[in-house]
């Protein structure tokens, strides 16, 4: 509850159906002074394959633009093929970050 009551430039969202949270998304880093926010998203496995992740990411892109961002970044584990595919479908370009992760960027 503390985060929801705090004044913040960072954005945090949940998707709820029938009182159950089934997805979470965030754009963070502005509070730390970053010009390019970092996007994070999680969708409950029961909701996979329904297009929710793409729609939620598109919503986060619009929210970032509305907040003045011209670019978004995110990290994806190299072994996470499902997330890599989702991010590539949404237009992210990747570069290696380390042995285990890729760093993705999307120009808005």
N, C-alpha and C positions, 0 to 999 in steps of 0.2 A: 504494500500500500504506500510505502514511503516514496517510491519512484513515481507513482501516478500523481502524487500531490506536489512533487517538486517542480520548480521552474526549471525548464531545460529546453535547449534548442534541439536536442536529439529527439527522434520520433520512435515510438513503440506502439505496435498495433497487435490486436488479437482478433481472430475470426471465431465466432461462437455460433453454435447451432444447438438448439434445445438445452441451453445452459452449459454445454460442454465446449471447451476450447479445442479447436481442431487445427489451428494454424497460428503461427506467431511470426511477426516480421518487425524489423527495426532498421533504422538509419541512424547511425551513431558516429561520433567523432567531432561534431561541431562543438560540443561542450569542452573538448580538449584543445580546441583551436584549429582542427583540421579543416582545410578548404574542401577536400574531397571526402564525403561521408562513406562509411563502410556499411554495406548492406548485409543483413543476416535474415534467414528465413528457415522455418521448420514447419513441416506439415505432418500431421499424424498419419501413420502408414495406412489406416483404414480409408483415408481420403486420397491416397495416391491414385494417379491415372484418371482423374476427373477434370484436369485442366486448372485446378485451384492454384497450384504453385505458379504457373505462368500468369494467371490473372492477378495474384497477389503481388508478384514481382512488378508487373506493369503498374499496379496501383502505387507501389513504393517508388517507382521511377517518376510518376506524376507528382507524388508528394515531395520528392527531392527537388524536382524542377521548381515547384511552387515555393520551396524554401530557398531557391536561388542557386542550387548546385548545377554545375555544367558537366559533371562527371561523377560516377559512382565506382567504388572498388569493392571487391569481395575476395575471400580466400576459399578455395575448395581443395579438399584432399585429393591427391592424384588417383587414389584407389576408389574414389567415389564417382563411378561412371554415371550414375543416375543424375547427380547434381551437376556434373560437368556438362552433360547433354542438355539439361534444363537451361543452364547459364548460356551455353552456346546458342540455343534456340532463341534466347532473349537478347542476343547480340553482343555478348561479352567476348572480348579478346583476351587471351591468356598468355602469361609469361611465367617461367619457373620462378618459384620463390625459394624453395629449398628441396631437399630430397623427397619430402612427403606432400608438399602443397604447391598449388598454382595460385598466382595472383591474377585476378580478372579485373578488367576495366570496361566501362561502358560510357561513351560520350553521349550526353543527353541532348 
